[in-house]
Amino acid sequence: MATRSLRPKEDTMLDGWESMPERAPSVLREDKPNVARTLALIGFFLLAVGAIAMIAPAARWSYIIGPNWGLVFATTGLALILFHAFADYEVQFRRLYGFFAIVLLLGGLILRVIPVRGAPMGAWFLPYGIPVLGLSYLLILAVLRHETDVFWHTLFLRLMGAVGAVMLLAGVGVGLARADFVPGEGIVLILTGTFFVAGFIGMQGVGSDTGYYAGLALGFFAIGVFLLAGLRSLTARDYFIPSGLTLMAASLVHFALALGICADHPFVVLTRRELAGFFYSPIAYFVLFVSTIVAGILFYLVVVDILMSALEGFAIPEPIVARYLGNAIPVIIQMLVVPVVTMRLVSEEKRSGTLEMLLTAPVNETSVVLSKFLACWIFWMISWLPYFLFLVGLRVVGGAEFDYRPLLSFGLALAATGGGFIAMGLFFSSITRNQIIAAVLTFVGMMVHLSLFMFQGVFDGGSVWREIFTYASFFDLWRSYLQGNFAPRFLIFHLSAMVFFLFLTVKVLEARKWK
């Protein structure tokens, strides 16, 4: 009798199973940027809706959207299209955006020479040509970011460099011959040409001989412009302010750019690294976007104020720039911008462990602190650029001059107070590993600084403490310099605060040797 353990084996589902033969690995396919393409489709729709809304009043069409909202829709659509241009790497999109970039580039240049009925030649260049050139510049950068074909890559690079060189030469050359050219179209040409030349050099790649020699040429060009502008200021009456001073300041910026490209000193290399780190993160673009929006709102309010005053039959007293920048809105924005741009300077290095590796290089703590401070200070000053560009638009489109000289003193006040702000934020970033804590401490420091203005009313008019608070308040300094009252002694406190916080930051980094 058979036992249960010896019963016959039953058939199962795995009977006759054989393993599959070996095959080659599966083909890996890259993910398509479908989100970017969807946003681009939405962007084209918004651009079309906005363009029709802006054209409708001129064509006497009835449209449900006004021209102001049309501008908002068109701008949003362009932003979405640019996002797709930078995100999509497919060759057909590269070629399409490259074609649009060349068309826009040629269109912007044509607007400079095209005659306009009832207006001087090129009257459409500043209001329409410069934005077109700016859009072309962004599209060229997007194409170069993904372009692998040598022919097309070289073509776009040379176009960018040639257009930038022409605009620089035109802005400087005509500006040296005509004093009235620099405050309007001249400074716009110089700034736009600088962006094109900087893009040409930056897209060359690390260690490129072309970028190095282009930087050298830019440096010699800056030295020549500085000498010619200085000589012209000495020999021509009423040329130094603003034309001569503007050209000399632009030449100093170009020389600093050339020095950052060509020099291999550790301090220069560290500064270049820190400054590039801002633009490798979304912080820079967020700050610039917010600055542009705020500057646009302030500019709109000032223009409305000017128009309403003209309708009522009286003029706004000079300086107009005091109404534009001498209010609380830029102060409130800087209360947030300074902590954002300084919170990661040292705290992120500590958190990620790269600070120790950095300090093992042949650099000392002073070079590290000063390079981080200078890079952040440069970026903070760049974030004020939209405010000044809107004033250039007021001068060009309005067709009437205004008192721009208080901007010169205000620029010095910004440089001094900004140095104190950035040094304070750098110090708070050096005492913690947490970026949020560093940002909160910097915000509290900014609030304490602002309180010097807010609590002045507690003291009597002739009180010594009221005088001290006024002397140390950055808001009082801004408003006073915007009125054209330039007194260097009021900068001493802010420059001293800058030196003090930089000294403390160096000592904080040196304290690691005491452990």
Residue, then its C-alpha position, 0 to 999 in steps of 0.5 A: m500500500a502506497t503511503r501519502s508521501l510517495r504518491p505520484k507527482e501531479d501536473t502543475m502550471l510550470d511543467g515544461w517551463e523554459s527560461m527566455p533566451e538572453r537579449a541585449p539591454s533595452v534601449l534607453r530613451e530620454d524623457k521628452p520635455n512635455v511640460a515645457r512644450t505644453l507651457a509653450l503652447i499656452g504661451f503662444f496663445l497668450l501672446a496672440v491674445g495680448a498682441i491683438a489686444m494691443i493692436a485693437p485700439a489702433a485698428r479701431w477694433s472692439y475687443i474684450i481685453g484692453p491694451n494694458w491687460g494685453l501687455v500683461f498677457a503678451t509678456t506672460g506668453l513670451a516668458l513661457i515661450l522663453f522657458h520652452a526655448f531654454a528647456d527643449y533640446e530637440v533640433q527642430f525647436r533649436r532651428l525654429y528659435g534660431f530662425f526667430a532670433i536672426v529675424l528679430l536681430l535684423g528687425g531690431l537693427i533695421l528699426r535704427v535706420i528706418p525713416v519715420r514720418g514726422a520724426p527723426m530717423g530711427a525714432w522707433f529704435l528705443p521703444y521697439g528696437i531695443p526690446v526686440l534686440g533683447l528678445s533676440y539675445l535671449l533666444i540666441l542664448a537658448v539656442l547656444r545652450h543646446e546647439t551641437d552643430v559647429f556651423w550653427h554654434t559658430l554662426f550665432l556666436r559671431l552674430m552675437g559678438a559682432v552686434g555687441a561690438v557694433m553697438l559699443l562702438a556706436g554708443v561710445g563713438v557718437g557719445l564722444a562727439r555729441a554730449d546729448f547722445v549719451p544720456g538717451e540712446g547712448i547709454v542704452l546702446i552701451l548697456t545692450g552692447t555690453f550684454f551682447v559682448a558678455g554673452f559672446i565671451g561667456m558662451q565660449g567655454v572654459g579655457s577658450d582662447t577666443g574668450y580670453y583675447a576678446g576679454l583683453a580687447l575689451g580691457f584695452f577698449a575700456i582704457g581708451v574710452f576712459l582716457l578719451a572721455g577724460l580728455r573730452s571732459l577737460t577740453a569741452r565745457d559742460y561735457f563731464i556731467p553727465s556724458g563724460l562721467t557716464l562714459m568713464a563709469a561704463s569704461l570702468v565696468h568694462f575694465a572690471l569685466a575684462l579683469g574678471i575674464c582674463a586675470d587668474h589671481p585667486f581673489v578674482v577667480l573666487t569672485r568670479r565663482e561666487l558671482a556665477g553661483f548666483f546665476y546658476s541658481p533661481i535666486a538671481y532670476f527671482v530677485l531680478f524679476v521682482s525688481t523689474i516688477v516693482a520698478g515698473i509699478l513705481f514708474y507707472l505711478v510716477v507717469v500717471d502723476i505727471l500726466m494728471s498734473a499736466l492735465e490740471g495745469f501745473a508741473i511737478p517740481e524737480p527732482i522727479v526722481a525723488r518721487y520715483l525712488g524716495n518712497a517706502i516701497p524700495v525700502i520694503i523690497q530691500m528688507l527682503v532682497v538683502p536676506v535672500v541674496t546673503m543667506r547662502l554665502v557662507s552657511e551653505e558652504k558650512r552645511s555642504g562641507t565645501l568650506e573646509m575644502l575651499l580653505t585648503a586651497p592657497v587662499n586665506e580667510t580674508s580673500v574668501v570673505l572679500s570675494k563673497f562680499l564683492a560678488c554679492w555686492i555686484f549682484w545687489m547693484i545689478s538688481w537696481l538696474p531696472y529702476f534706472l532703465f525705466l528712467v531712461g525710457l522716461r527720457v526717451v519716450g517722454g521727449a523732455e529732459f528732467d533733472y537726472r543729476p541726483l541719480l549720481s549722488f543716489g548711486l554713491a549712497l546705494a553703493a555705500t549703504g549696500g556695502g553695509f547691508i551685504a557685509m551684515g548679511l555675510f556676517f550672519s551667514s557665517i555664524t550658522r549652518n542654516q540659511i533660514i536662520a541667517a536670513v531671519l537674522t539679516f532681516v532683523g538687522m535690517m529692521v533695526h537699521l530701519s528703526l533709526f528712521m522710524f523712531q526719530g519722532v520720539f526725540d525733539g527737533g534739536s536733540v542730539w539723539r535725533e541728529i545721531f539717528t538721522y546720521a545713521s539712517f539709510f532711508d534719510l540718506w537716500r532721500s537726502y541724496l535724491q534731493g541732490n544734497f551730496a555730503p560725503r560725511f554721511l557715508i562714513f557710518h555706512l562704510s564703517a559698518m561695512v568694514f566692521f562686519l567684514f572684520l567680524t566675518v573674517k574672525v569667525l572663519e579664523a575661529r575654526k583654528w582655535k578649536 
